[in-house]
Amino acid sequence: MKRIIFLTALVLSVCVFASCGNQPPKGFVNPGDYLGGGGTGEVADSADDVTGGVKDDFSDEDFGGLSGNTSASGATAAQPTDGAYGISESGTYRFSGNYGGIVLEAANLDLHLIFDGAHVERADGIALDGSAKKGATVVVTLIGDNSIVCTADGQNAVHVKGTLSFNGSGSLSVQSGGKNAVKVSKGLTVVDCSLTLSAANHAISALSVSASNCKINVESAGKDGINAECDDETTAFTTEEGYVYLKNVEYSCQTEGDGIQADTVVYIDGGNYNIKTAGTFVPKTQMTQYGIDADDFKYIKSGTDYKRIASDEAGRYGASSIYGLVQGCKGIKVGEIEYPVDGSDEEITVYEGNYSIIIDGGTFVIDSTDDAVHANSGNLSVRGGTFTISTYDDALTSDVLTKITDGEITVTSSYEGIEGGYVEITGGKIDVTSSDDGINAASDDVAVTEHIIISGGDITVNAEGDGVDSNGSINMTGGRLTVFGPTSGANAALDADRGILVDGGYLFAAGPLGMVETPAGNSKQNVLSFAQNQAITAGTVLSLSGADGTPFISVTVKKNCQSVIVSCPELVTGSSFTLYGGSTQLCTFTVSSVITSVGSSGGMGGGMGGPGGTRPGGPGGRW
């Protein structure tokens, strides 16, 4: 949250100093003493009642059964035909050669289809057609290379009203120029095999999707790569439908919609995921034509690219200069269940006791026009995995709780890096680059008292907006947090409406003077707040040493800064310390209270000494 505060001009004395004790030189005021700093911080209540128990509802039993169900023994040989091959009885059928279609002609069929070098192509309807008869149970075993092509307008390539499974050691290519590549009215399961899909609409659309130890490559999709939607009659959250469960899957996609979309839960446990979504931008002059809400116009042209801006800035731009996305194109998304109540649509949230998105492991490369990972009406849990994320919008975000307990997360570009009504980080290695806030706790729900709790992990934030920003409180009890905040005074490295409590861990936050916020005086760990009028230049090594001259903190600043906030267990009350910039001594101080504010109205006499500056003891490492 931004605060605009007007200060009377200060008469600054010129003072370059070697030792400034606990008091700034006469005439200089450390802005952290005035701009929301200090005071009493609020202790946040963690959201530990959210346990993520929904993951226990997913079973691997179906995977094991399908892995063993690949025998073609006793199969009926399906003779190649230019027309559609009709099936009216349950059984096992083997397809080799070319077919003008496969049609299920009876309801409630129990089928095992062996594709062994089969090519199915149809121009006047669904290629593998189980759309007319309900209740089918279909298992397709893949041997060798196989393909299904539908060139009919407005038709799915594969459509089964029932359940559909793919297994085997072979591959299948599915193409639909008119609609979905694979459409299933109930559950879709994929085990062991390899699927390559392209579609004018969704690549996969089903009531639920489960996949294990397989490859799914979506070469192109006009909408989502994987889409799991609840039945139209669903009126409450359930783990029986609307979910995507992926275990050790190699998934890649290029879509104009979402890479993975579910109504209730996405649970991912291992695998490799390369997701690229590219949406279409249109100016606000075409809002009615595309049915886009006015609030969705939040991008401006930046050269040949687009840039996300804050919603309160959109009014500055005319209808031909502000852009919106034609459709959502998030990397991984859980939406919400909407159903009519008294003639209006109501949204079901899944906050109570459940996570909407659970990631237990895997390697993720996400390049998305929209949010990279978004729990739209619930909670997001990252418990492991390696992430490389580039997005025009938010990297990891939820409407309620975003919790990170482990994993390696690198956000190379984003609007906001990590966001939620609540943000809790207990572990992992996180590196966030953002054009606005790096870590943000904000919510439109008045029942949410926002907080950011950091109790572990190694976190680096490089933000053009606020580095770490909470509309409620910020509590730090452990871990390492390094913030390279904005260079303009309209934002700050740290910003919290209800105060910043530092009770443990290692904190280093660098930013400008204009909006400095010092941690609260009721913090349990001592804090240094240093500021100077002249910029500390990017590339300077800032280090903090004890009386013996050995540095216990050493950080190379990535951007120019004027304010530095440091807290760590080594800042012991009654001891003296020295802050260096390169080889230049910035100040020496003795800790006598929780908050020690020191400052300089000058600079460092001809510069910071640069990153190569040396002194006894040397930088000695990052911390």
TORGU-482131 format. One record per residue (C-alpha): residue in one letter; x negated, y negated, z. Coordinates in steps of 0.1 Angstrom, whole numbers, padded with zeros to 4 digits, always signed. Layout:
BEGIN
AXYZ
...
// end
This chain:
BEGIN
M+0000+0000+0000
K-0014-0034-0010
R-0014-0064+0014
I-0020-0100+0003
I-0034-0122+0030
F-0046-0157+0026
L-0075-0169+0047
T-0088-0204+0052
A-0122-0209+0036
L-0151-0200+0059
V-0182-0221+0061
L-0209-0194+0056
S-0244-0199+0068
V-0272-0185+0049
C-0286-0157+0069
V-0308-0128+0057
F-0317-0109+0088
A-0336-0079+0100
S-0318-0074+0132
C-0283-0086+0139
G-0273-0067+0171
N-0236-0062+0176
Q-0226-0097+0165
P-0225-0112+0130
P-0246-0143+0124
K-0229-0176+0133
G-0205-0188+0106
F-0200-0153+0091
V-0169-0133+0097
N-0166-0095+0089
P-0132-0094+0071
G-0126-0060+0087
D-0119-0079+0120
Y-0090-0097+0104
L-0074-0077+0076
G-0054-0050+0093
G-0084-0034+0109
G-0089-0021+0144
G-0057-0022+0165
T-0040+0011+0175
G-0038+0039+0151
E-0009+0064+0150
V-0015+0101+0155
A+0003+0120+0127
D+0024+0151+0132
S+0011+0177+0108
A+0034+0196+0085
D+0023+0230+0097
D+0059+0243+0098
V+0055+0247+0060
T+0039+0282+0059
G+0041+0291+0023
G+0059+0324+0031
V+0075+0326-0004
K+0043+0341-0018
D+0051+0373+0002
D+0083+0377-0019
F+0062+0385-0050
S+0053+0422-0054
D+0027+0439-0077
E+0048+0471-0079
D+0061+0464-0114
F+0026+0457-0126
G+0013+0491-0115
G+0043+0509-0130
L+0039+0492-0164
S+0002+0499-0165
G+0009+0536-0164
N+0039+0536-0188
T+0021+0536-0221
S+0025+0571-0235
A+0041+0575-0269
S+0048+0612-0263
G+0081+0623-0278
A+0087+0589-0295
T+0111+0587-0325
A+0092+0574-0355
A+0109+0543-0368
Q+0105+0543-0406
P+0093+0510-0421
T+0121+0491-0438
D+0126+0459-0457
G+0158+0452-0438
A+0164+0453-0400
Y+0159+0485-0381
G+0189+0491-0359
I+0187+0508-0325
S+0220+0521-0309
E+0207+0547-0284
S+0183+0545-0254
G+0149+0562-0259
T+0113+0558-0270
Y+0106+0545-0306
R+0073+0541-0324
F+0069+0513-0349
S+0040+0513-0374
G+0040+0493-0407
N+0063+0465-0419
Y+0099+0459-0408
G+0124+0433-0418
G+0137+0430-0382
I+0146+0451-0352
V+0181+0448-0338
L+0196+0463-0306
E+0231+0474-0316
A+0245+0485-0282
A+0247+0472-0247
N+0227+0484-0217
L+0200+0501-0238
D+0170+0515-0219
L+0142+0513-0245
H+0105+0519-0248
L+0092+0505-0280
I+0057+0515-0291
F+0041+0489-0315
D+0012+0506-0332
G+0001+0483-0360
A+0036+0469-0365
H+0045+0438-0384
V+0081+0425-0380
E+0092+0395-0401
R+0126+0381-0406
A+0139+0350-0424
D+0176+0352-0418
G+0178+0358-0380
I+0160+0369-0348
A+0131+0392-0356
L+0133+0413-0324
D+0170+0408-0317
G+0186+0419-0285
S+0207+0387-0282
A+0242+0402-0290
K+0243+0430-0265
K+0237+0424-0228
G+0220+0445-0201
A+0190+0458-0221
T+0158+0470-0204
V+0130+0469-0230
V+0094+0478-0226
V+0071+0471-0256
T+0038+0489-0255
L+0011+0474-0277
I-0015+0496-0295
G-0039+0478-0319
D-0029+0446-0335
N+0008+0437-0340
S+0029+0407-0351
I+0064+0393-0350
V+0073+0364-0373
C+0106+0345-0375
T+0110+0318-0401
A+0148+0313-0397
D+0159+0278-0387
G+0170+0274-0350
Q+0162+0311-0341
N+0140+0327-0315
A+0114+0352-0327
V+0122+0376-0298
H+0154+0374-0279
V+0165+0399-0253
K+0196+0397-0231
G+0182+0417-0202
T+0146+0423-0190
L+0116+0425-0213
S+0081+0438-0206
F+0049+0439-0226
N+0021+0463-0217
G-0007+0484-0233
S-0042+0477-0245
G-0033+0461-0278
S-0022+0426-0290
L+0008+0409-0303
S+0012+0377-0323
V+0046+0360-0321
Q+0056+0330-0343
S+0088+0311-0344
G+0091+0281-0367
G+0127+0274-0355
K+0129+0279-0317
N+0113+0299-0289
A+0087+0326-0295
V+0100+0348-0267
K+0134+0343-0250
V+0146+0366-0222
S+0178+0361-0202
K+0164+0379-0172
G+0128+0387-0162
L+0098+0389-0185
T+0067+0409-0173
V+0034+0410-0192
V+0006+0435-0181
D-0028+0444-0195
C-0021+0434-0232
S-0028+0402-0252
L-0002+0378-0265
T-0007+0350-0290
L+0023+0327-0294
S+0034+0296-0314
A+0068+0281-0313
A+0088+0250-0322
N+0104+0251-0288
H+0091+0270-0257
A+0065+0297-0263
I+0080+0318-0234
S+0114+0311-0219
A+0129+0335-0192
L+0147+0336-0160
S+0114+0345-0144
V+0079+0353-0156
S+0054+0377-0141
A+0020+0386-0156
S-0011+0405-0145
N-0045+0413-0160
C-0035+0401-0195
K-0042+0373-0220
I-0016+0348-0231
N-0026+0322-0257
V-0001+0296-0267
E-0016+0281-0299
S+0012+0255-0301
A+0046+0248-0285
G+0070+0219-0292
K+0080+0222-0255
D+0067+0243-0226
G+0041+0271-0228
I+0058+0291-0201
N+0093+0281-0189
A+0112+0298-0161
E+0147+0283-0154
C+0173+0294-0130
D+0207+0307-0142
D+0232+0279-0148
E+0253+0291-0119
T+0224+0289-0093
T+0233+0265-0065
A+0205+0270-0040
F+0168+0277-0038
T+0158+0313-0043
T+0127+0334-0050
E+0147+0358-0071
E+0146+0336-0103
G+0132+0305-0117
Y+0096+0314-0108
V+0063+0321-0125
Y+0039+0346-0109
L+0005+0349-0126
K-0022+0373-0112
N-0056+0375-0129
V-0042+0361-0161
E-0063+0345-0189
Y-0039+0318-0201
S-0045+0290-0226
C-0021+0267-0242
Q-0017+0236-0263
T+0018+0221-0258
E+0039+0190-0263
G+0058+0199-0231
D+0046+0214-0198
G+0019+0240-0198
I+0037+0260-0171
Q+0071+0250-0158
A+0094+0267-0132
D+0125+0257-0113
T+0116+0272-0079
V+0080+0285-0075
V+0047+0288-0094
Y+0024+0313-0077
I-0011+0318-0092
D-0036+0343-0078
G-0068+0344-0098
G-0075+0342-0136
N-0086+0316-0161
Y-0063+0288-0172
N-0071+0263-0200
I-0041+0240-0203
K-0038+0210-0227
T-0006+0190-0230
A-0003+0161-0254
G+0029+0141-0253
T+0044+0116-0277
F+0045+0079-0267
V+0072+0056-0279
P+0077+0018-0272
K+0106+0007-0250
T+0123-0006-0281
Q+0131+0031-0288
M+0144+0039-0253
T+0180+0045-0263
Q+0170+0066-0294
Y+0151+0091-0272
G+0172+0089-0241
I+0143+0078-0218
D+0150+0061-0185
A+0137+0025-0181
D+0115+0036-0151
D+0096+0060-0174
F+0080+0032-0194
K+0047+0029-0175
Y+0020+0031-0201
I+0002+0005-0222
K-0020+0008-0253
S-0057+0008-0245
G-0074+0008-0279
T-0062+0039-0296
D-0054+0055-0263
Y-0028+0049-0235
K-0032+0038-0199
R-0009+0043-0169
I-0001+0012-0150
A+0017+0005-0117
S+0055+0003-0119
D+0055-0033-0106
E+0033-0043-0134
A+0055-0030-0162
G+0077-0062-0162
R+0047-0082-0175
Y+0049-0064-0209
G+0075-0068-0236
A+0096-0039-0249
S+0072-0034-0279
S+0041-0033-0256
I+0052-0009-0229
Y+0054+0029-0236
G+0070+0060-0223
L+0066+0097-0229
V+0093+0114-0251
Q+0093+0144-0227
G+0075+0156-0197
C+0042+0172-0205
K+0026+0182-0172
G+0000+0209-0168
I+0017+0230-0141
K+0051+0219-0128
V+0079+0230-0105
G+0110+0209-0111
E+0143+0210-0092
I+0175+0229-0093
E+0204+0207-0103
Y+0240+0217-0099
P+0273+0199-0098
V+0288+0188-0065
D+0320+0167-0066
G+0314+0160-0103
S+0278+0147-0098
D+0244+0163-0100
E+0226+0171-0067
E+0190+0182-0064
I+0179+0211-0042
T+0146+0206-0025
V+0125+0235-0012
Y+0107+0217+0016
E+0119+0237+0046
G+0093+0264+0051
N+0083+0269+0015
Y+0058+0258-0010
S+0068+0251-0046
I+0033+0256-0061
I+0008+0280-0045
I-0026+0285-0060
D-0048+0311-0043
G-0076+0312-0068
G-0086+0310-0105
T-0104+0287-0128
F-0084+0258-0142
V-0093+0233-0169
I-0063+0210-0173
D-0062+0181-0198
S-0027+0166-0196
T-0010+0134-0208
D+0013+0137-0178
D+0006+0149-0142
A-0018+0179-0141
V-0002+0198-0112
H+0032+0185-0099
A+0056+0199-0073
N+0085+0178-0082
S+0108+0186-0052
G+0087+0205-0027
N+0052+0212-0015
L+0019+0220-0032
S-0007+0243-0017
V-0042+0248-0031
R-0060+0276-0012
G-0087+0284-0037
G-0099+0281-0072
T-0121+0259-0094
F-0104+0229-0111
T-0115+0205-0137
I-0088+0179-0144
S-0084+0151-0168
T-0050+0133-0169
Y-0033+0100-0178
D-0013+0103-0146
D-0017+0121-0112
A-0040+0151-0108
L-0025+0169-0078
T+0009+0156-0066
S+0040+0166-0047
D+0071+0149-0036
V+0066+0161+0000
L+0034+0179+0012
T+0002+0183-0007
K-0021+0206+0012
I-0056+0217+0002
T-0074+0243+0023
D-0101+0256-0001
G-0113+0254-0037
E-0135+0232-0058
I-0116+0203-0074
T-0131+0179-0099
V-0109+0152-0112
T-0128+0134-0140
S-0100+0109-0148
S-0066+0102-0134
Y-0042+0074-0124
E-0039+0087-0089
G-0060+0117-0078
I-0043+0135-0049
E-0008+0124-0039
G+0021+0134-0017
G+0045+0122+0010
Y+0021+0140+0032
V-0015+0149+0022
E-0035+0173+0044
I-0070+0186+0035
T-0086+0212+0057
G-0114+0225+0034
G-0128+0227-0001
K-0151+0205-0022
I-0132+0176-0039
D-0144+0150-0063
V-0118+0125-0075
T-0120+0097-0100
S-0090+0075-0104
S-0079+0042-0120
D-0056+0035-0090
D-0056+0052-0056
G-0079+0082-0051
I-0058+0099-0023
N-0024+0085-0017
A+0005+0092+0008
A+0037+0077-0004
S+0073+0087-0006
D+0107+0073-0016
D+0123+0094+0011
V+0130+0073+0042
A+0129+0105+0063
V+0092+0110+0054
T+0067+0093+0077
E+0037+0094+0054
H+0003+0106+0066
I-0031+0117+0054
I-0049+0142+0076
I-0085+0153+0068
S-0098+0180+0091
G-0124+0196+0068
G-0138+0197+0033
D-0163+0177+0014
I-0145+0149-0004
T-0158+0122-0027
V-0135+0095-0041
N-0143+0070-0068
A-0113+0047-0072
E-0104+0015-0089
G-0074+0011-0066
D-0074+0020-0029
G-0098+0048-0022
V-0076+0065+0005
D-0042+0049+0009
S-0014+0059+0032
N+0020+0042+0037
G+0018+0057+0071
S-0013+0068+0089
I-0048+0082+0081
N-0062+0107+0106
M-0097+0122+0102
T-0109+0149+0126
G-0135+0167+0105
G-0151+0172+0071
R-0170+0147+0050
L-0153+0119+0032
T-0172+0096+0009
V-0153+0067-0007
F-0165+0045-0034
G-0137+0020-0035
P-0126-0008-0058
T-0148-0037-0068
S-0120-0063-0066
G-0106-0077-0034
A-0070-0068-0041
N-0076-0032-0030
A-0097-0015-0003
A-0117+0016+0003
L-0094+0026+0032
D-0058+0014+0036
A-0031+0026+0061
D+0001+0009+0073
R-0001+0027+0107
G-0038+0026+0112
I-0068+0048+0106
L-0079+0072+0134
V-0114+0087+0131
D-0118+0115+0157
G-0145+0135+0140
G-0163+0143+0108
Y-0185+0121+0085
L-0170+0090+0069
F-0187+0067+0045
A-0165+0041+0027
A-0178+0013+0005
G-0157-0014-0011
P-0152-0052-0015
L-0146-0078+0012
G-0111-0090+0003
M-0090-0062+0018
V-0113-0044+0043
E-0095-0022+0069
T-0116-0010+0098
P-0105+0022+0116
A-0085+0018+0148
G-0100+0010+0182
N-0084+0041+0197
S-0105+0064+0175
K-0124+0090+0194
Q-0155+0087+0173
N-0176+0055+0170
V-0174+0035+0138
L-0198+0010+0121
S-0181-0017+0100
F-0208-0036+0081
A-0201-0064+0056
Q-0221-0090+0037
N-0213-0118+0014
Q-0237-0108-0014
A-0230-0076-0033
I-0249-0044-0026
T-0256-0033-0061
A-0247+0001-0077
G-0275+0026-0074
T-0287+0014-0040
V-0294+0041-0014
L-0277+0031+0018
S-0290+0050+0048
L-0284+0050+0085
S-0312+0059+0110
G-0316+0063+0147
A-0344+0050+0168
D-0369+0076+0155
G-0364+0062+0119
T-0351+0095+0105
P-0320+0089+0084
F-0290+0111+0092
I-0268+0095+0065
S-0280+0087+0030
V-0256+0078+0002
T-0263+0063-0032
V-0235+0038-0039
K-0218+0042-0073
K-0205+0007-0076
N-0212-0027-0063
C-0198-0032-0027
Q-0199-0057+0001
S-0183-0036+0029
V-0195-0003+0043
I-0177+0017+0070
V-0195+0046+0086
S-0185+0070+0113
C-0202+0102+0124
P-0211+0121+0155
E-0246+0107+0156
L-0233+0072+0164
V-0237+0076+0201
T-0227+0049+0226
G-0257+0031+0241
S-0281+0040+0212
S-0296+0017+0186
F-0294+0023+0148
T-0306+0006+0116
L-0288+0004+0083
Y-0310+0002+0052
G-0303-0007+0016
G-0331+0010-0003
S-0363-0002+0015
T-0345-0033+0029
Q-0334-0034+0065
L-0298-0047+0065
C-0292-0047+0103
T-0301-0031+0136
F-0273-0027+0162
T-0266-0010+0195
V-0233+0009+0199
S-0214-0004+0229
S-0178+0002+0218
V-0158+0024+0195
I-0159-0002+0167
T-0192-0020+0160
S-0188-0049+0135
V-0219-0065+0120
G-0223-0087+0090
S-0245-0110+0069
S-0234-0141+0051
G-0264-0138+0028
G-0278-0109+0009
M-0309-0089+0010
G-0334-0115-0002
G-0339-0108-0039
G-0319-0076-0041
M-0313-0043-0025
G-0347-0027-0034
G-0329-0004-0058
P-0324+0033-0055
G-0361+0038-0055
G-0368+0018-0024
T-0388+0037+0002
R-0394+0034+0039
P-0407+0057+0067
G-0385+0088+0068
G-0370+0084+0033
P-0334+0089+0024
G-0335+0125+0034
G-0304+0137+0016
R-0267+0128+0012
W-0259+0130+0049
// end
